[in-house]
Amino acid sequence: MEEIAKPGFLAGVAEAGAHLAKRLKELSQQYQCGEVRGRGLLLALNLQSEIGPQVVGLALQRGLLINAPRADTLRFMPALTVTRQEIDRMIAILGEVLKMLRTEI
């Protein structure tokens, strides 16, 4: 509670959520995925195909923990303290994985 009550903390969370949504939308356009849904830091990306379990496995091998609640959807729930650099690293890893899988399809 002390951390959340600090001045600017919640504004930083909102900024991180906006950055994550923006980067996911860019990734979606680049790899022909679907919509980005959700609010703040709780977001989902529709993959347009049932490659979610493969994405999760390949991402984990690269140090990124995400989940696919459905075979065609990825869910993102980073910590409220996530940084822009951590979001950008996540997007880079996810981009590598999507590039690999899209060339196999």
C-alpha positions as CSV (number, residue, x, y, z in Angstrom):
1,M,0.0,0.0,0.0
2,E,2.9,2.3,0.7
3,E,4.2,1.9,-2.8
4,I,0.8,2.6,-4.4
5,A,0.3,5.6,-2.3
6,K,3.5,7.3,-3.5
7,P,3.0,10.4,-5.6
8,G,3.1,9.6,-9.3
9,F,2.9,5.8,-8.9
10,L,-0.5,5.3,-10.4
11,A,0.3,7.7,-13.2
12,G,3.3,5.6,-14.0
13,V,1.2,2.5,-14.1
14,A,-1.2,4.2,-16.5
15,E,1.7,5.2,-18.7
16,A,3.2,1.7,-18.7
17,G,-0.2,0.3,-19.7
18,A,-0.5,2.8,-22.6
19,H,3.0,1.9,-23.7
20,L,2.3,-1.8,-23.6
21,A,-0.9,-1.4,-25.5
22,K,0.8,0.7,-28.2
23,R,3.7,-1.8,-28.6
24,L,1.3,-4.8,-28.8
25,K,-0.7,-3.0,-31.5
26,E,2.5,-2.4,-33.5
27,L,3.4,-6.0,-33.1
28,S,-0.1,-7.1,-34.1
29,Q,0.1,-5.1,-37.3
30,Q,3.6,-6.4,-38.1
31,Y,2.7,-10.0,-37.7
32,Q,-1.0,-9.9,-38.9
33,C,-2.5,-10.7,-35.5
34,G,-5.9,-9.5,-34.3
35,E,-7.0,-6.9,-31.8
36,V,-5.5,-5.9,-28.5
37,R,-8.1,-6.0,-25.8
38,G,-8.2,-4.9,-22.1
39,R,-7.3,-2.0,-20.0
40,G,-4.2,-0.8,-18.2
41,L,-1.6,-3.5,-17.8
42,L,-4.2,-6.4,-18.2
43,L,-4.2,-6.9,-21.9
44,A,-4.8,-9.7,-24.4
45,L,-3.7,-10.2,-28.0
46,N,-5.7,-12.2,-30.5
47,L,-3.3,-14.3,-32.6
48,Q,-5.7,-15.0,-35.4
49,S,-4.6,-18.7,-35.3
50,E,-4.2,-21.4,-32.7
51,I,-0.5,-20.9,-32.0
52,G,-0.8,-19.7,-28.4
53,P,0.7,-22.8,-26.8
54,Q,3.6,-22.7,-29.2
55,V,4.2,-19.0,-28.5
56,V,4.1,-19.6,-24.7
57,G,6.6,-22.4,-25.0
58,L,9.1,-20.6,-27.3
59,A,8.8,-17.4,-25.2
60,L,9.5,-19.3,-22.0
61,Q,12.7,-20.7,-23.6
62,R,13.8,-17.1,-24.1
63,G,13.0,-16.0,-20.6
64,L,9.5,-14.5,-21.1
65,L,6.6,-15.8,-19.0
66,I,3.2,-15.2,-20.7
67,N,0.1,-17.3,-20.9
68,A,-2.5,-18.3,-23.5
69,P,-5.9,-18.8,-21.9
70,R,-7.2,-19.9,-25.3
71,A,-5.2,-21.3,-28.2
72,D,-5.6,-18.1,-30.2
73,T,-5.1,-15.6,-27.4
74,L,-2.2,-14.3,-25.3
75,R,-2.7,-12.7,-22.0
76,F,-0.4,-10.1,-20.5
77,M,-0.4,-9.2,-16.7
78,P,2.9,-7.6,-15.9
79,A,3.7,-6.2,-12.4
80,L,2.5,-2.7,-11.7
81,T,6.2,-1.8,-11.3
82,V,7.1,-2.9,-14.9
83,T,9.4,-0.5,-16.7
84,R,9.3,0.7,-20.3
85,Q,12.6,-1.2,-20.9
86,E,11.0,-4.4,-19.6
87,I,8.0,-3.9,-21.9
88,D,10.3,-3.3,-24.9
89,R,12.3,-6.4,-24.1
90,M,9.1,-8.4,-23.8
91,I,7.9,-7.1,-27.2
92,A,11.3,-7.9,-28.8
93,I,11.1,-11.5,-27.5
94,L,7.5,-11.9,-28.6
95,G,8.4,-10.5,-32.0
96,E,11.2,-13.1,-32.4
97,V,8.8,-15.8,-31.6
98,L,6.0,-14.6,-33.9
99,K,8.5,-14.1,-36.7
100,M,9.6,-17.7,-36.3
101,L,6.1,-19.1,-36.2
102,R,4.7,-17.0,-39.0
103,T,7.4,-18.2,-41.4
104,E,6.5,-21.8,-40.5
105,I,2.8,-21.4,-41.3
